[in-house]
Every structure is written in structure tokens, then in C-alpha cells.
Amino acid sequence: MTPTGFSENSEIMKVDFQQLAGKRVCVALSGGRDSVCLLHALLSHAAEQEMTVSALTCEHGIRGAASLADLAFVGKLCDDWGVPLRVFRADVPALARENGTGLEETGREFRYACFQRVLDEGAADAVATAHHMDDAAETVLFRLARGTSSAGLNVFPARKGIVRPLLHATRAEIDAYAAEHALAFAEDETNADERFARNRLRRTVLPALEEIAPRASQHLVEYAARAAEDDAFLTALARASVETEGGATLVPVNLPAPVFSRACLEALVRCGVSRDYTGANLAEIARLKTLQSGRRVTLPKSVEAVREGEKIAFVCPSERVAAGEIPFGYGVFRTGEYAGMVWGEPVEGALIADMDAFPADCVVRTRREGDMFTPCGGGRKTLKKFLTDRKIPARIGHALPLVASGSEVLAVFSVEISDRVRVTEETKKRAYLALGANTKEQNGDA
């Protein structure tokens, strides 16, 4: 039922009711003009759209008495309009200090955590925020001025359960709607303080742009939408080009620049680096495209990017853990990232060796400086040169388990056995050497 005093449909302010029809909608209500107009519009159309409307408000503990006055205003407004209200409180400045984050970022995280709580508890099907076209335009312009990528132009990314019914409405339309319906609202005095960059954009820059180029805000938002579509397409191409092999994330160096940069970002994310990288880090990675194999750069969280032939390998610290020595025999041997498995029965794809030809002091370990190897057919050389000749990246060569007696390598799992332990007519007991990932599920003896 529409509360007494609410008007009929108005065309002054564009509201997207289609995404809200038949839902329980909780309005994020600050008490400011935008959110009050949104609440009023939803209540005005609740019956025809079969919506149930409620509200929530977040008290950040930032503006002291003024913030408490806004909270009191919101409470009275909801009482007067018969709207159920949920109040959340936090000391955002204290949280920002504790987490080492900015005040604005911490406040935003607090608000969205409140929104998510309402959704998780099943109190609403959707939380509606009052972001509008001018908000989006300001954010786009601000980010462009700061040198954002096209990914940064997706200023209001989709969030499950979060809706923004006023994104097609301008600030002027919202002002007109508030005037038409004589709506009271709380005015945040900091909105007029032009010491804040966003306020200068809102009060000075965008109005000047509108004078120079009418509908500038709309054009900025439309451009950002197109850029977001382009970015989504390029990102999909980049993700499809990223491979995982031998515990590393691999990016081909011959990708077009827009795809390569996004593929590198995807690789960083897979290594746990989603926010701490810089433009300088990306430039260092790009320089590897012109350098020889083996060159590397160290990135945030100790991730390494290594040029390996026609690819760049991103390696996480946990995948560079050195392994000790394990006495050789039948069974499973875990050495860092890999597991070497020695069976007494045939295994598809396994190396086959003469079990009795391995010296009694053999151990399973990883590569060391000075290791020597004589592959089947002869040709003794350092293990390093052998692996290089086989075009096995150093990162993988250092991690592969091998069987050794002192510095004499007798087998490299998944690669080759030494001529010394090859199967002959005299062989009585065979060993089947296979390689697998080091997982807890690989247990037991052969």
C-alpha cells in the first residue's frame, strides 16, 4: 500500500524499476537528497511493481554530531513513511588505522559488508543504492585524470544482489524530483568543501565541461561502458592464453600488447598478487619480452617472472621450496612441488630402469651445482647442460626430483635415466619411475 501523500508516476527522474519488480528491496539510505529521492520513488511505485521496500543506514563514526543528526533524520523519515529500517554502526576511522587503509576505502568496505549481511540473512532480495549518472561521470573523469586503465573505467562493477536504479538519472533530474515532491533531506556539509578533489570535479569541472560539450556526463558514462566491454573481451582472450605447467603460470611473449598485459595481470592474480603491483612492475615484466631466457624480475609477494623461451613463467614462492634427501627405493618421494614415484609394476609413460643397478647409497633429491649425468647412449655432461640441451627451463630443472649417488645423477624423473641403470638382458628387477604433482593424496608404497 502506498503511504498517504505519495504522488502518481513522475517522468522527471529516470528510475529502472524493471530489475526490482516483485522483489524485496532494501534502500541504502544516507539521508541525502539522492537516497531520499530513490526511497520516495520506490515507495511511490511499490504497489504497481509489487515491491516490498525497506531501508538500511550505515553510521561511520566519522562526522561526530552531524553524523548522529543525519541518523536521527533517517530514523524519523522511515517512521513517517512506514519503512522498516536497519541501522549499522562502526568506528571507521579506528578500522582504517587498524587495517592501514584509507578512510574512504574503509568506509566503502564497511557499507558493502552491511549490504552483504542484509542479503545473506535473507532480509531482502536486493540492496538498492542511489548512485546516478553524474556520480559515474565524476568517477570516470577522476580515474582518467589519474591514468587508469580501461579496466578502471568499470566504475560500478556488477555485484550480486546490489542494484542501482538511478544510473540513468542525472543530478539535475534528481534535484527537480526533490523539488517537485518537496522532499526534505540531510545535507552533508563536506559536500561543499572544494578542498576535496571529488567536490571540485562535481562543482566546477563537470559544469564547465557541460558548458563546453553539452551532455558531457552522459558521453563519459557511455564511453566507460564501451571501454568496459572492450576490456571484458580482451581479458577473456588473455585468460584463455594463460597456461599452468610445472607449478608455474605461463604467458606467451608473442601476444598483442593489450592481451599480453592482461594475461600478466591474470598470472599475478593466480600467484596471489591482486592489488599490490604497480605500473613499474608491469613495465619490468614487459621488458622480459626483449631479454634472453633465464632473465627474471622479482615482483610483489616474492613472485618471480622468468623468461623461458617464448613464454614468461610466473612462479610463486611456495613453488620454489628446496627439498632434502630421501633414501631411494620403491614408493612415493615428495620433493617440493613434485612427487617422484617408483613402482615395481609397469606404469604408462614411466621411465624403466634396472632396480639392482642403483647403488645402495642412492637418494631422491633435486638438482645441485656440480651434478653430472651420463644419459642412455653415453655422452657424460653436467646435468645443467643436459637439461639445457633438452630445453627444460631452469625453474623446472631445479624442481624435478632425481635419483643420485653423490654428485652422480642416475635418473631424472619424467626426463631420462643414466646409461648406468639402463635395462639389459641381465636385468632381473625393474623399476618404473613416474612423476606426479606433490599432493597429500599420493601415499603408499608400490
C-alpha positions in Angstrom: 0.0 0.0 0.0 1.4 3.5 -0.9 1.6 5.8 2.1 -0.6 8.8 2.1 0.8 11.9 0.3 2.9 9.9 -2.3 2.3 11.2 -5.8 1.4 9.4 -9.0 4.1 8.5 -11.6 6.6 11.2 -12.5 8.7 11.4 -15.6 11.2 13.9 -14.1 13.6 11.3 -12.8 14.6 8.1 -14.7 14.3 5.0 -12.4 14.9 1.4 -13.6 12.0 -0.4 -12.0 12.3 -3.5 -14.3 15.1 -5.1 -12.2 13.1 -4.6 -9.0 9.6 -5.8 -9.9 8.3 -8.4 -7.5 11.3 -8.1 -5.2 12.0 -7.2 -1.6 14.2 -4.1 -2.0 16.3 -2.6 0.8 17.4 1.0 0.1 20.8 2.2 1.2 19.6 5.4 2.9 22.1 8.0 4.0 19.5 10.7 4.3 21.0 12.7 1.5 19.0 14.0 -1.5 19.8 11.1 -3.8 18.9 8.3 -1.5 15.8 10.1 -0.2 14.5 10.5 -3.7 15.2 6.9 -4.5 13.3 5.7 -1.5 10.4 8.0 -2.3 10.3 6.8 -5.9 10.3 3.1 -4.9 7.6 3.7 -2.4 5.5 5.6 -5.0 5.7 2.6 -7.4 5.8 -0.2 -4.8 2.2 -1.4 -5.4 2.3 -1.3 -9.2 5.7 -3.1 -9.2 4.7 -5.5 -6.4 7.8 -4.5 -4.4 8.3 -4.6 -0.7 10.5 -1.7 0.4 12.8 -1.4 3.5 15.9 0.6 4.3 19.3 0.4 5.9 21.7 3.1 7.0 25.4 3.0 7.9 26.7 5.3 10.7 30.5 5.5 10.1 31.5 7.4 13.2 33.4 10.0 11.1 31.4 13.3 11.3 30.5 13.3 15.0 27.4 15.2 16.0 26.5 15.9 12.3 26.5 12.1 11.5 24.3 11.4 14.5 21.9 14.2 13.4 21.7 12.5 9.9 21.0 9.2 11.6 18.1 10.8 13.6 16.7 12.3 10.4 16.8 8.9 8.7 15.1 7.3 11.6 12.3 9.9 11.6 11.8 9.8 7.9 11.4 6.0 7.9 9.0 6.3 10.9 6.9 8.9 9.0 6.9 6.8 5.8 6.3 3.5 7.5 9.6 2.0 6.2 11.4 -0.7 8.3 14.9 0.5 9.0 18.1 -1.4 9.8 20.9 0.6 11.4 24.6 -0.4 11.2 27.4 1.3 13.2 31.2 1.2 13.0 34.1 3.3 14.1 35.5 3.6 10.5 38.5 5.9 11.5 39.6 3.3 14.0 39.2 0.5 11.5 41.2 2.4 8.9 44.1 2.9 11.4 44.0 -0.7 12.4 44.0 -2.0 8.8 46.3 0.6 7.4 43.8 1.6 4.8 42.3 4.9 3.7 39.2 6.3 5.3 37.2 6.3 2.0 38.2 2.7 1.2 37.4 1.5 4.7 34.0 3.2 4.7 33.1 1.7 1.4 34.1 -1.8 2.6 32.0 -1.3 5.8 29.0 -0.3 3.7 29.2 -3.2 1.3 29.7 -5.6 4.2 26.4 -4.2 5.7 24.7 -4.7 2.3 26.0 -8.3 2.1 24.8 -9.0 5.6 21.3 -8.0 4.8 21.4 -10.2 1.7 23.0 -13.1 3.4 20.4 -13.0 6.2 17.6 -13.1 3.6 16.1 -9.8 4.8 16.0 -8.6 1.2 16.4 -9.8 -2.4 18.3 -6.7 -3.4 20.0 -3.7 -1.9 19.4 -0.5 -3.9 22.0 2.3 -3.9 21.3 5.8 -5.2 24.4 6.1 -7.5 23.4 8.2 -10.5 24.8 9.2 -13.9 26.8 12.2 -12.6 28.4 10.0 -9.9 29.5 7.7 -12.6 30.8 10.5 -14.8 32.7 12.1 -11.9 34.4 8.8 -11.1 35.2 8.1 -14.8 36.8 11.6 -15.2 38.7 11.3 -11.9 40.1 7.9 -12.9 41.0 9.1 -16.4 42.9 12.0 -14.9 44.8 9.7 -12.7 45.9 7.4 -15.6 43.6 4.5 -15.1 43.5 1.5 -17.5 40.3 0.6 -19.3 39.5 -1.9 -16.5 39.4 1.0 -14.1 36.6 2.6 -16.1 34.1 0.0 -14.9 33.3 2.3 -12.0 30.3 0.4 -10.7 31.1 -3.3 -11.4 28.2 -5.7 -11.1 27.8 -7.1 -7.6 25.3 -9.9 -6.9 22.3 -8.5 -5.1 23.3 -4.8 -5.5 21.1 -2.7 -7.8 21.5 0.9 -8.9 18.1 2.1 -10.2 19.2 5.7 -10.8 22.2 5.2 -13.0 20.3 6.7 -16.0 19.2 9.7 -13.9 21.2 13.0 -13.8 21.8 15.1 -10.7 19.6 17.8 -12.3 16.7 15.3 -12.6 17.1 14.2 -9.0 17.1 17.9 -7.9 14.0 18.5 -9.9 12.3 15.4 -8.4 13.1 16.5 -4.8 11.7 20.0 -5.6 8.5 18.7 -7.2 7.7 16.5 -4.2 9.0 19.0 -1.6 11.3 16.3 -0.1 13.4 17.1 3.0 16.8 15.6 3.2 20.0 15.9 5.2 22.8 17.9 3.6 26.4 16.7 4.2 28.3 19.9 4.8 31.6 18.4 3.5 30.0 18.1 0.0 30.6 21.9 -0.4 34.3 21.7 0.7 36.3 22.1 -2.5 39.5 21.1 -0.8 38.3 17.6 -1.7 39.1 16.7 -5.3 35.7 15.0 -5.9 33.9 18.1 -4.8 35.9 20.3 -7.2 35.0 17.9 -10.0 31.4 17.9 -9.1 31.0 21.7 -8.5 33.5 23.2 -11.0 34.9 20.8 -13.6 31.9 18.9 -14.8 29.7 22.0 -15.0 32.4 23.6 -17.1 32.6 20.6 -19.3 28.8 20.6 -19.8 29.0 24.2 -21.0 31.8 23.3 -23.5 30.2 20.0 -24.6 26.5 19.5 -23.7 25.7 16.0 -22.3 29.4 15.6 -21.4 28.5 13.4 -18.3 26.3 11.1 -20.5 29.1 10.8 -23.0 31.7 10.0 -20.3 29.5 7.2 -18.9 28.7 5.8 -22.4 32.5 5.8 -23.2 33.2 4.0 -20.0 30.6 1.4 -20.8 32.2 0.8 -24.2 35.6 0.6 -22.7 34.4 -1.9 -20.1 33.0 -4.1 -22.9 36.3 -3.9 -24.8 38.2 -4.8 -21.6 36.0 -7.8 -20.9 36.6 -9.1 -24.4 40.4 -8.6 -24.2 40.5 -10.1 -20.7 38.7 -13.2 -21.9 41.3 -13.6 -24.7 44.1 -13.1 -22.1 42.8 -15.6 -19.7 42.4 -18.2 -22.5 46.1 -17.7 -23.3 47.4 -18.3 -19.8 48.6 -21.8 -19.0 49.7 -23.7 -15.9 52.5 -26.1 -16.2 55.0 -27.5 -13.8 53.7 -25.3 -11.0 54.1 -22.1 -12.9 51.7 -19.8 -14.7 52.9 -19.2 -18.3 52.2 -16.3 -20.5 53.3 -16.3 -24.2 55.5 -13.4 -25.1 54.1 -13.0 -28.7 50.6 -11.9 -27.6 49.4 -8.5 -28.7 50.3 -5.8 -26.2 46.7 -5.3 -24.8 46.3 -9.1 -24.4 49.8 -9.6 -23.0 49.4 -7.0 -20.2 46.1 -8.5 -19.2 47.5 -12.0 -19.3 50.3 -10.9 -17.0 47.8 -9.4 -14.6 45.9 -12.7 -14.6 49.1 -14.6 -13.9 49.8 -12.2 -10.9 46.3 -12.8 -9.6 46.8 -16.6 -9.7 50.0 -16.1 -7.7 48.1 -14.1 -5.1 49.0 -10.6 -6.2 45.8 -8.8 -7.0 46.4 -5.3 -5.6 50.0 -4.7 -4.7 51.5 -4.4 -8.2 52.5 -1.1 -9.8 52.9 0.2 -13.4 56.6 -0.2 -12.9 56.2 -3.9 -12.1 54.2 -4.4 -15.4 56.9 -2.5 -17.3 59.6 -4.8 -15.8 57.6 -7.9 -17.0 57.2 -6.4 -20.5 61.0 -5.8 -20.7 61.5 -9.6 -20.3 60.0 -9.9 -23.8 63.2 -8.5 -25.2 65.6 -10.4 -23.0 67.1 -13.9 -23.2 65.8 -17.0 -21.4 66.7 -17.2 -17.8 66.3 -13.4 -17.1 63.9 -12.7 -14.3 62.4 -10.0 -12.2 61.1 -10.1 -8.6 57.6 -8.9 -8.1 55.4 -8.2 -5.0 54.9 -11.1 -2.5 58.2 -12.6 -3.8 56.6 -13.8 -7.0 59.2 -14.2 -9.8 58.6 -13.7 -13.5 61.2 -15.6 -15.6 61.7 -15.6 -19.4 61.6 -19.2 -20.6 61.9 -19.5 -24.4 58.8 -18.0 -25.9 57.0 -17.7 -22.6 57.2 -15.9 -19.3 56.7 -18.1 -16.2 55.3 -16.6 -13.0 56.4 -18.6 -10.1 55.0 -18.4 -6.5 57.4 -18.6 -3.5 55.8 -21.8 -2.3 56.8 -23.5 -5.5 60.5 -22.8 -5.0 60.9 -24.7 -1.8 64.0 -26.8 -1.7 63.8 -30.5 -0.9 66.1 -32.6 1.2 67.4 -36.1 0.6 65.2 -39.2 0.8 66.6 -42.8 0.7 65.8 -44.3 -2.7 63.5 -47.4 -3.1 60.1 -48.3 -4.1 57.4 -45.8 -3.1 56.5 -42.1 -3.4 59.0 -39.4 -2.8 57.8 -35.8 -2.3 60.3 -33.1 -3.2 58.7 -29.7 -3.0 56.3 -29.2 -5.9 56.7 -32.7 -7.4 56.3 -36.3 -6.3 58.6 -39.0 -7.8 57.0 -42.4 -7.8 58.9 -45.7 -8.2 56.8 -48.8 -8.9 57.6 -52.5 -9.3 54.9 -52.9 -11.9 54.5 -51.3 -15.4 53.1 -47.7 -15.3 52.1 -45.9 -18.6 54.6 -43.3 -19.5 57.1 -44.2 -16.8 60.9 -44.4 -17.3 62.2 -48.0 -17.0 65.4 -48.8 -15.1 67.3 -51.8 -13.7 66.5 -51.6 -9.9 69.5 -53.6 -8.9 71.8 -51.2 -10.8 71.2 -48.3 -8.4 73.9 -48.1 -5.7 72.9 -48.6 -2.1 73.6 -45.0 -1.2 71.2 -43.6 -3.7 68.8 -40.8 -2.6 66.0 -38.9 -4.2 66.6 -35.1 -4.2 66.6 -32.1 -6.5 69.4 -30.7 -8.7 72.6 -29.3 -7.2 75.6 -27.5 -8.6 78.2 -30.0 -9.8 75.7 -32.8 -10.6 76.9 -34.9 -13.6 74.8 -37.1 -15.8 75.5 -39.8 -18.4 72.3 -40.4 -20.4 71.5 -43.6 -22.2 73.8 -43.9 -25.1 76.6 -42.1 -23.4 77.9 -38.6 -23.6 78.7 -37.6 -20.0 78.0 -33.9 -19.2 76.9 -31.7 -16.4 73.2 -32.1 -15.5 72.7 -28.4 -16.1 74.0 -28.7 -19.7 71.9 -31.8 -20.3 68.7 -30.1 -19.2 69.5 -27.0 -21.2 70.1 -29.2 -24.3 66.7 -30.8 -23.7 65.2 -27.2 -23.5 63.9 -27.8 -20.0 63.5 -24.4 -18.2 65.8 -23.9 -15.3 62.8 -23.4 -13.0 61.6 -26.9 -13.8 65.0 -28.4 -13.9 65.7 -27.2 -10.3 62.4 -28.7 -9.1 62.3 -32.1 -10.8 63.1 -35.0 -8.4 66.1 -37.1 -9.4 68.0 -40.2 -8.2 71.6 -39.6 -7.3 74.6 -41.2 -5.7 76.7 -38.3 -4.5 77.0 -36.0 -7.5 76.3 -38.7 -10.0 72.8 -38.5 -11.3 71.2 -41.8 -12.2 67.7 -40.7 -13.2 65.7 -37.6 -13.7 62.0 -38.3 -13.2 60.0 -37.9 -16.4 63.1 -37.0 -18.4 65.9 -39.7 -18.7 67.8 -42.4 -16.9 71.5 -42.8 -16.8 73.3 -45.3 -19.0 74.5 -46.9 -15.8 71.0 -48.1 -14.8 69.5 -49.0 -18.2 67.7 -52.3 -18.6 69.8 -55.1 -20.1 69.4 -58.8 -20.7 70.8 -59.3 -17.2 68.0 -57.2 -15.6 66.0 -59.2 -13.0 64.1 -56.5 -11.2 62.7 -53.4 -13.0 61.9 -50.0 -11.6 59.2 -47.8 -13.2 59.9 -44.1 -12.5 56.9 -41.8 -12.9 56.3 -38.1 -12.0 53.3 -36.5 -10.4 52.2 -33.4 -8.5 53.1 -33.3 -4.8 49.6 -33.7 -3.2 48.5 -35.3 0.1 46.5 -37.9 -1.8 49.7 -39.5 -3.2 50.5 -42.0 -0.5 51.5 -45.6 -0.1 54.2 -48.0 -1.3 54.4 -49.8 -4.5 
